[in-house]
Amino acid sequence: MALKRPSFLPSLDELERQAEARSADRGRPGSHFDHPTAKNVFIAVLIITVLAHVVGGIVFVLLGH
């Protein structure tokens, strides 16, 4: 018995049209991030990494290692 697709889900044709529309609408030229959330997460992780290294360096200097 085949499963029927629930009526509230979009059809495969509709999903394909949405994907094509998203791929046609690219970010600004020169940007490596297609999604603003990805850019924000990247910046947050970069800041946390730099801060952790700075704090770790200060701790090592204070402990004399």
Backbone as CSV, one residue per row, in Angstrom:
resi,resn,N_x,N_y,N_z,CA_x,CA_y,CA_z,C_x,C_y,C_z
1,MET,0.847,-1.175,0.000,0.000,0.000,0.000,0.894,1.241,0.000
2,ALA,0.713,2.071,-0.982,1.529,3.279,-1.106,1.030,4.357,-0.147
3,LEU,1.975,5.100,0.393,1.611,6.202,1.288,1.219,7.419,0.469
4,LYS,0.173,8.100,0.896,-0.255,9.311,0.205,0.404,10.527,0.862
5,ARG,0.755,11.479,0.039,1.345,12.714,0.534,0.252,13.539,1.197
6,PRO,0.518,14.053,2.427,-0.486,14.902,3.074,-0.750,16.153,2.235
7,SER,-1.972,16.616,2.257,-2.364,17.731,1.389,-1.701,19.052,1.785
8,PHE,-1.210,19.183,3.025,-0.606,20.453,3.437,0.851,20.583,2.984
9,LEU,1.446,19.497,2.472,2.818,19.559,1.976,2.825,20.008,0.522
10,PRO,3.807,20.815,0.129,3.868,21.246,-1.273,4.263,20.087,-2.184
11,SER,3.865,20.186,-3.418,4.194,19.138,-4.383,5.675,19.242,-4.748
12,LEU,6.181,18.197,-5.371,7.585,18.214,-5.791,7.842,19.302,-6.829
13,ASP,6.859,19.546,-7.695,7.009,20.613,-8.683,7.127,21.973,-7.996
14,GLU,6.317,22.200,-6.983,6.372,23.462,-6.243,7.716,23.606,-5.521
15,LEU,8.187,22.534,-4.909,9.485,22.578,-4.239,10.609,22.878,-5.224
16,GLU,10.524,22.300,-6.420,11.540,22.555,-7.436,11.509,24.015,-7.880
17,ARG,10.318,24.581,-8.046,10.202,26.002,-8.418,10.791,26.897,-7.327
18,GLN,10.523,26.558,-6.068,11.072,27.345,-4.954,12.595,27.274,-4.930
19,ALA,13.145,26.079,-5.169,14.604,25.912,-5.173,15.230,26.702,-6.315
20,GLU,14.608,26.673,-7.474,15.135,27.436,-8.612,15.071,28.932,-8.339
21,ALA,14.006,29.392,-7.701,13.888,30.819,-7.381,14.955,31.240,-6.373
22,ARG,15.228,30.369,-5.384,16.269,30.685,-4.390,17.646,30.721,-5.027
23,SER,17.923,29.791,-5.945,19.245,29.763,-6.559,19.437,30.925,-7.528
24,ALA,18.349,31.417,-8.112,18.455,32.563,-9.014,18.671,33.858,-8.234
25,ASP,18.185,33.912,-6.999,18.324,35.115,-6.169,19.559,34.967,-5.291
26,ARG,20.714,35.298,-5.836,21.970,35.138,-5.123,22.243,36.366,-4.265
27,GLY,23.194,36.221,-3.352,23.616,37.329,-2.505,24.374,38.357,-3.321
28,ARG,24.876,39.354,-2.626,25.608,40.383,-3.353,26.910,39.808,-3.913
29,PRO,27.395,40.362,-4.986,28.613,39.845,-5.612,29.799,39.919,-4.636
30,GLY,30.603,38.863,-4.618,31.764,38.822,-3.747,31.476,38.250,-2.372
31,SER,30.219,38.008,-2.052,29.865,37.453,-0.748,29.953,35.932,-0.798
32,HIS,30.529,35.331,0.244,30.639,33.881,0.294,29.460,33.256,1.023
33,PHE,28.556,34.073,1.555,27.447,33.573,2.352,26.126,33.819,1.633
34,ASP,25.415,32.729,1.352,24.106,32.850,0.718,23.016,33.132,1.737
35,HIS,23.295,32.875,2.996,22.284,32.998,4.034,22.829,33.883,5.146
36,PRO,22.089,34.918,5.565,22.598,35.832,6.594,22.878,35.140,7.921
37,THR,22.109,34.113,8.265,22.340,33.408,9.522,23.699,32.704,9.502
38,ALA,24.084,32.144,8.363,25.385,31.482,8.247,26.504,32.480,8.486
39,LYS,26.354,33.675,7.964,27.373,34.710,8.159,27.451,35.090,9.635
40,ASN,26.314,35.250,10.291,26.308,35.627,11.707,26.911,34.539,12.582
41,VAL,26.609,33.275,12.297,27.175,32.165,13.065,28.689,32.111,12.855
42,PHE,29.148,32.305,11.629,30.573,32.299,11.340,31.288,33.399,12.117
43,ILE,30.737,34.596,12.123,31.358,35.716,12.839,31.369,35.444,14.338
44,ALA,30.278,34.906,14.886,30.223,34.618,16.319,31.260,33.570,16.714
45,VAL,31.395,32.511,15.923,32.380,31.469,16.225,33.788,32.023,16.089
46,LEU,34.022,32.875,15.114,35.332,33.499,14.938,35.694,34.363,16.141
47,ILE,34.755,35.155,16.627,34.998,36.011,17.790,35.267,35.167,19.034
48,ILE,34.480,34.133,19.245,34.675,33.263,20.412,36.045,32.589,20.345
49,THR,36.455,32.147,19.167,37.752,31.493,19.012,38.895,32.452,19.328
50,VAL,38.822,33.664,18.803,39.874,34.649,19.056,39.918,34.991,20.543
51,LEU,38.767,35.222,21.158,38.741,35.542,22.586,39.291,34.394,23.430
52,ALA,38.956,33.169,23.096,39.461,32.022,23.850,40.978,31.926,23.747
53,HIS,41.532,32.205,22.581,42.981,32.167,22.423,43.659,33.297,23.198
54,VAL,43.067,34.472,23.178,43.641,35.596,23.917,43.605,35.311,25.416
55,VAL,42.471,34.867,25.927,42.354,34.562,27.356,43.302,33.426,27.727
56,GLY,43.389,32.394,26.908,44.317,31.298,27.172,45.757,31.759,27.186
57,GLY,46.117,32.634,26.275,47.481,33.178,26.255,47.786,33.976,27.509
58,ILE,46.839,34.777,27.959,47.033,35.565,29.180,47.189,34.647,30.388
59,VAL,46.364,33.603,30.469,46.458,32.655,31.584,47.819,31.965,31.583
60,PHE,48.298,31.532,30.419,49.598,30.869,30.348,50.724,31.830,30.755
61,VAL,50.638,33.096,30.351,51.661,34.067,30.727,51.638,34.280,32.244
62,LEU,50.464,34.380,32.828,50.362,34.617,34.272,50.839,33.395,35.075
63,LEU,50.602,32.193,34.561,51.033,30.996,35.276,52.510,30.680,35.027
64,GLY,53.106,31.317,34.037,54.524,31.124,33.764,54.864,29.874,32.990
65,HIS,53.971,29.408,32.172,54.249,28.214,31.388,54.855,28.597,30.091
